Amino acid sequence: MSAQPLKFVTLLGSLRKGSFNAMVARTLPKLAPEGVTIEALPSIGDIPLYDADIQQESGFPPTIEKIAEHIRQADGVIIVTPEYNYSVPGGLKNAIDWLSRVPEQPMAGKPVLIETSSMGAIGGARCQYHLRQILVFLDAMVLNKPEFMGGVIQSKVDAQLGEVIDQSTLDHLTGQLSAFSDFTRRFKK
């Protein structure tokens, strides 16, 4: 008997064209355990800054509506993001602020995996901990361990391929995806 199929979506916190975190996110589908698919959510780059007046007058931006619906249909969310100024990038925080106001809250009770990477040695650890605090408000179910904080990520990717190539990093990501799959299946009973 095979394990129950799962669908995960990735929410990318970087807007940069050559983003190392985008390279991590693009690598994930190849590392997914059997029966697991991983698809990218729409870019958060065109979402206006959250403003209750905009929400009141115009409703939710189309990108937020799409992201929310994809999250509702997914079994879990993988947030892949850099750290900016010891915290969460503004674009990602803005997307979460919009998502937090969507009816039928898409993140409530949803399994979430966090992956951070940076050019520095600690791999976005401070961002990861701030993001965990934010996700408490959304009632998301964040996997605690194993964590992925990809330090010195620039030495672990092939910029031409746009993917992770370092075997130790690939092994760690594979193990984390396996743990997240098991974690998610516990919520799907």
N, C-alpha and C positions, 0 to 999 in steps of 0.2 A: 504494500500500500504506500503510495507516494504522499509526500507532505502536501498540505493544502496550498494551492497557488496564491501568490501575493503580488500586489502591484504597489511599488513605491514611486514617489515623485521627488525630484530634487528642486529645492529653492535655493538659487544662487545669490549670495550677498554681494558679489562683485559686479561692477559695470565695465571694468577695464577689458579692452579687446584681447590683450594677451594675458589675461588673468590666470595665475597659477591655480587658484581655486576652481576656475572653470575647467582646467585640465584634470583636476581631481574628479570633478563631477562627471566629465566625459568618460573617465576611466571606469566608473562604477558599474555600468551595465555589463561590462565584460567580466567583472568579478562577482556578479550576483550568484547566489546559490541556485541550484536547480529549482525550477518552478517559480522563480522570482524575476519580475521585470522591473526595470527602473527607467523612468521617463523624465525629461526635463520640463519644468513648469515654464510658462512665458516669462520673459525678462521683466524685471521690476523697474527698468530704466525709464519708462514713460509715465510712471505713476506720479501725479502731482503731490505736492506736500499735503499731508492730512490737514484738512480745515473743515470744521463742522459746518461752516456756511456753505462750502462746496457740496458737502454731503446733503445738506438740507435742500439746496437749490437744484442740484444736478444728479443726486444719487451717487452710486458707487462708480468709479472708473471701470470701463470695460475690462481692463487687464485684471483688476481685483476680482470682478465677477468670475472671470475665467479661472483664475488661480483658486478661488474659493471652491468652485465646482469641481475642479480637478482634485483638490485636496479631499473633498467629501467622498469622491469616488475611489480614492486611493486607500490602501490599507495602512500606509505609513508615509511620513515625510522625512526626507533627509535634507537638512540645512547645511550647505557648504559655503563657508564664508571666511574672508580675511578678518583681521583685527585692525581697527582704525583707532588711533589715539587711546589705546588701552580698553577699547570697548567695541560695541556693535557698529558696523558702518551705517551711516545715516539713511541710505537707500533701503537697506534691509529693515531697519527700525521703522521707517515710514510705511513700508509694505505691511509690516506686522500691525502697526497702528490702524491702518485701513482694515485689515483682516479682522481685527478685534471687534469691529463694529458691525460686521456683516451678520444679518439674521441667520439662524440655524448655524451657529458658530462652527466653522469647519475644523478648527483645531481642538475643540473640546473632546477629551477622551481619545485623541488620536496619538498613536505611537510616533515619537519623533527621535531622530538620530542627529547629533550635531558633529560636524567635522570642520575643524579650523586649520588653516595653514598660513604660514607667513615666512618671510625671508629671514626672520630672527630665530634665535635658538629655541624659544619656548612655544612656537607654533600657534599663537593665538589663544593661549590659555585664558587670558583676562577677558577676552571677548566671549569665550565659551561660557564662563561663569556668569557674566552679565546676561547672556542670552538665556541661560537656564532660569534666571530670576524673572525675566520677562515672560517666559513660557508658563510659569506658574499661574500668572493671571489668566492665561488662555485655557487653563486646565488641561494642557497637553501632558502626555505621559512620556517623559524623556528617559531614554536608556542611560543609565548611569555609567556602566562599564561594559566593555572596554571603551575608553576614550580614544579619539584620534586628534592629535595636535601635531600637525606636520611641520616641524621646524626645519629651517634651511631648505624649504621646498624647492627653490630654484635649482638645487643640485640633484633633485629626484625626479625631474620631468624632462621630457624631450619637447622643446618649444616647437620644433618643426612638426612633430606628430600631434602635439597638443594633448599629450597624455603622460601619466606617471609611468616611469620605466624602472625605478629603483625596486629591486626584488623584495627587500625588507619592508618597504612601504606598501607594496602590493599585497604582501602576506598579511600585514597588519590590517589593511582595509578589507581584505577578504574575510578575515576572522571577525572583524567588527560587523560586517554585513550578515554573516552567519548568526552572530549573537542577536542582531536586531531582528532577523527573521524569526528566530525562536521567541523573542520578546513579543513581537507583534502577534504571533499565533496564539499566545496566551490571552490576548484581548479579543480574539475572533471566535471564541467558543459560542 
